[in-house]
Amino acid sequence: MEIRHLRYFAAVARHLNFTAAADSLGVAQPPLSQQIRDLEAEIGTPLFERTTRRVALTRAGEDFLKQALAILERAETAVQRARSIGAGTAGILNVGLTGSVLTGPLGRAIQQFALNYPNVDLRIHEMSPDRQVTALKSGQTDVSFLRCPPQDAEITSELAWRESVRLVLPKGHALSARKVTLADLRDESFVFLRLEDSLFAKYLWQCCFEAGYAPRVTHQAIESASLTSLVAAGLGIAIIPEFVSRLAHPDVAYRPIAGPPISADVHALTTGDNNPLARQFIALVQTLAGKEGR
């Protein structure tokens, strides 16, 4: 039994006339009659009572019509949903991220995406950078947002938005009253993102090294926002992404760092499978970031 048999049956049941049903379907009447006979033979019972004057549903036909219409409706729903998923307007989108990137355009993009695509189930997975890469490659997530993406042939990376950094100092720190370069921080104690699983932390360490010193790291944290709390507790100074510094804290001071620019750019990572939902979401993030940059 095929879907077309159900469509043919439903058309005859609606018109109760083989000629009218054939016209509505755009087929010839004799093949339509044969299709209905084949369907009845497969089921093993008549679905229509036929006389020279009229066509009527049998009791079995009346019940079969209810089931057939339900199947046709589900089939149409399946077709429409498949088309929507293919077009990137329905389905499930799994996004990997660290909490710090939510302070930038990504947070607003999540909210706007939910409004633009109500049939998409957008699921957020907060995890460390190394776990994000593993989840992306295993198919647990569809797109991830990272600073300093890894060099990996299985991953495609593109710029999501540009971002600089800010220096975080305890309130009243001597350096907070003047212009500061990275070299000026050589004698300070640092709190850093965890070096073993953050390429961004390693990049910041390398920036310090190129400024003439290896930073003295006293404490490490998983999230950039946590670094601010460590600075407020007097455990050192920190370098954090610009958007994270917008989370005001009464016991610290945020300052720009003069000299060669230090990047905290965020990149969108995919596996290059052209997931339509991922493409739609990345495009929205980039659009919102562009508007904010103007």
C-alpha positions in Angstrom: 0.0 0.0 0.0 1.3 3.4 -1.0 0.4 7.0 0.0 -1.1 7.5 -3.4 -3.6 4.7 -2.8 -4.8 6.6 0.3 -5.1 9.8 -1.7 -7.1 8.1 -4.4 -9.3 6.4 -1.9 -9.9 9.7 0.0 -10.8 11.5 -3.3 -13.4 8.9 -4.2 -14.8 8.9 -0.7 -15.1 12.7 -0.9 -16.8 12.8 -4.3 -18.6 9.4 -4.2 -18.1 9.5 -7.9 -15.2 7.9 -9.7 -15.3 10.4 -12.7 -15.4 13.5 -10.4 -12.6 12.0 -8.2 -10.4 11.3 -11.3 -10.9 14.8 -12.5 -9.9 16.3 -9.1 -6.8 14.1 -9.1 -5.9 14.8 -12.7 -5.9 11.1 -13.6 -8.0 9.0 -16.0 -11.0 7.2 -14.5 -10.2 3.6 -15.5 -6.7 3.6 -13.7 -8.3 5.2 -10.7 -10.9 2.4 -10.5 -8.2 -0.2 -10.8 -6.2 1.4 -8.0 -9.2 1.2 -5.7 -9.8 -2.4 -6.6 -6.2 -3.2 -5.9 -6.5 -1.4 -2.5 -9.6 -3.4 -1.6 -7.9 -6.6 -2.7 -4.9 -5.8 -0.5 -7.1 -5.0 2.5 -9.4 -8.0 1.9 -12.7 -6.3 2.1 -14.8 -3.9 -0.1 -14.5 -0.2 0.8 -17.2 1.0 -1.6 -20.7 -0.2 -2.5 -21.0 0.3 -6.3 -24.3 0.4 -8.3 -25.2 1.8 -11.6 -26.7 4.8 -9.7 -24.4 5.5 -6.9 -21.2 4.9 -5.0 -21.2 4.7 -1.2 -18.8 3.8 1.5 -19.2 0.5 3.3 -18.9 0.4 7.1 -15.3 -0.8 6.6 -14.8 2.1 4.2 -16.1 4.7 6.6 -13.7 3.5 9.3 -10.8 3.2 6.8 -11.4 6.8 5.7 -10.8 8.1 9.2 -7.5 6.3 9.4 -6.5 7.2 5.9 -7.1 10.9 6.4 -5.1 10.8 9.7 -2.2 9.1 7.9 -2.3 11.6 5.0 -2.3 14.5 7.5 0.7 13.1 9.3 2.5 12.5 6.0 1.9 16.1 5.0 3.1 17.3 8.4 6.2 15.2 8.0 6.8 16.7 4.5 6.4 20.3 5.7 8.6 19.7 8.7 11.3 18.2 6.5 11.1 21.2 4.2 11.3 23.6 7.2 14.3 21.8 8.6 16.0 21.8 5.2 15.3 25.6 4.9 16.7 26.2 8.5 13.4 27.3 10.0 12.6 24.2 12.2 14.4 21.5 14.2 16.9 21.4 17.0 20.0 23.5 17.2 22.6 22.6 19.9 25.0 25.5 20.7 28.2 25.0 22.6 29.7 28.0 24.5 31.4 29.4 27.6 29.5 31.7 29.8 31.7 34.7 29.0 30.6 34.8 25.3 27.0 35.4 26.4 27.9 38.9 27.5 28.4 39.9 23.9 26.1 39.7 20.8 25.5 36.0 21.4 23.1 36.5 24.3 20.9 38.9 22.2 21.2 36.6 19.2 19.7 33.7 21.3 16.8 35.8 22.3 16.2 37.1 18.7 16.6 33.7 17.2 13.8 32.3 19.4 11.5 35.1 18.2 12.5 34.6 14.5 12.3 30.8 14.5 9.7 29.7 17.0 9.8 26.1 15.6 13.4 25.7 16.4 14.4 24.1 19.7 17.6 26.0 20.5 19.6 24.2 23.3 22.5 25.9 25.1 25.4 23.7 26.3 27.9 25.6 28.6 31.2 23.8 28.7 35.0 24.4 28.7 36.7 25.1 25.4 38.3 21.7 25.0 35.0 20.0 25.7 33.3 22.2 23.1 35.6 20.9 20.4 35.0 17.3 21.4 31.2 17.8 21.5 31.2 19.5 18.1 33.3 16.8 16.4 31.1 14.1 17.9 27.9 15.7 16.7 26.6 16.5 20.2 26.6 20.2 19.2 26.0 21.9 15.9 27.9 25.1 16.4 30.3 26.5 19.1 31.6 29.9 19.9 35.3 30.2 21.0 38.1 32.6 21.2 41.3 31.3 19.7 39.8 28.4 17.8 42.0 25.3 17.4 43.8 24.3 14.2 41.8 21.3 13.3 41.1 20.0 9.8 37.7 18.7 10.9 36.5 22.1 12.0 35.5 25.2 10.0 35.9 28.5 11.8 34.7 32.0 10.9 34.7 35.3 12.7 31.5 35.8 14.8 32.5 39.2 16.2 35.5 41.3 17.1 36.3 42.0 20.7 39.2 43.6 22.6 40.3 43.1 26.2 40.3 45.0 29.4 42.7 45.0 32.4 41.0 44.3 35.7 42.6 45.9 38.8 41.6 45.9 42.5 39.9 49.2 43.3 42.5 51.8 44.3 45.4 49.9 42.6 48.3 52.3 41.7 48.1 51.4 38.0 44.4 52.4 37.8 45.3 56.1 37.7 47.5 56.0 34.6 47.9 54.7 31.1 49.1 51.1 31.2 50.9 48.9 28.7 51.3 45.1 29.0 55.0 45.6 29.9 54.0 47.7 32.9 52.4 44.5 34.4 55.6 42.5 34.6 55.8 42.7 38.5 52.2 41.9 39.1 50.5 38.7 40.2 48.0 37.4 37.7 44.8 35.4 37.9 44.3 33.6 34.6 41.9 31.4 32.7 42.9 27.7 33.2 45.9 27.3 30.9 45.5 23.5 30.2 42.1 23.9 28.5 42.0 27.4 27.2 43.8 28.5 24.0 42.8 32.0 24.8 44.6 31.8 28.1 47.7 30.5 26.4 47.4 33.3 23.9 47.3 35.9 26.7 50.3 34.3 28.3 52.2 34.5 25.0 51.3 38.2 24.7 52.9 38.8 28.1 56.0 36.8 27.1 56.4 38.9 23.9 56.1 42.0 26.2 59.3 40.7 28.0 58.2 38.5 30.8 56.4 35.3 31.8 53.3 36.3 33.9 53.3 35.1 37.5 50.0 33.2 37.6 48.8 32.6 41.2 45.2 31.4 40.5 43.3 30.0 37.6 39.6 29.9 36.8 37.4 28.3 34.2 35.3 31.4 33.4 36.4 35.0 32.6 33.7 36.3 34.9 35.2 34.4 37.8 38.5 36.3 37.3 36.9 39.6 38.3 35.8 38.1 41.6 39.3 36.8 42.2 40.7 40.3 41.5 38.2 41.8 43.8 39.4 39.4 46.5 42.9 40.8 46.2 44.4 37.7 44.5 46.0 39.4 41.6 45.1 41.3 38.4 43.5 39.9 35.2 43.0 40.4 31.5 39.5 39.7 30.4 37.4 40.1 27.2 35.9 43.6 26.8 32.2 42.5 27.0 32.8 40.7 30.2 34.0 43.9 31.8 30.5 45.3 31.3 29.5 43.2 34.2 30.2 45.9 36.7 31.8 45.0 40.1 32.2 47.6 42.8 35.6 46.4 44.0 37.5 46.5 40.8 38.6 49.0 38.1 38.6 48.2 34.4 41.2 49.8 32.2 42.2 49.6 28.5 45.7 48.3 27.8 47.8 50.5 25.6 50.2 49.3 22.9 49.7 46.5 20.4 46.1 45.4 20.4 45.2 42.2 22.2 42.4 40.3 20.5 39.5 38.5 22.2 37.7 37.9 18.9 35.0 35.2 19.0 34.8 32.6 16.3 31.9 30.4 15.2 32.9 26.8 14.8 31.1 24.1 12.8 32.1 20.8 11.2 31.5 22.2 7.7 28.3 20.1 7.1 26.3 23.2 6.1 23.7 22.7 8.8 21.0 25.3 7.7 20.0 26.1 11.3 23.6 26.7 12.3 24.1 28.9 9.2 21.0 30.9 10.1 22.1 31.4 13.7 25.7 32.4 12.8 24.4 34.9 10.3 22.1 36.4 13.0 25.0 36.7 15.4 27.2 38.4 12.8 24.4 40.8 11.9 23.8 41.8 15.5 27.6 42.2 16.1 27.8 44.4 13.0 25.1 46.7 14.2 26.7 47.0 17.6 30.0 47.8 16.0 28.6 50.7 14.1 
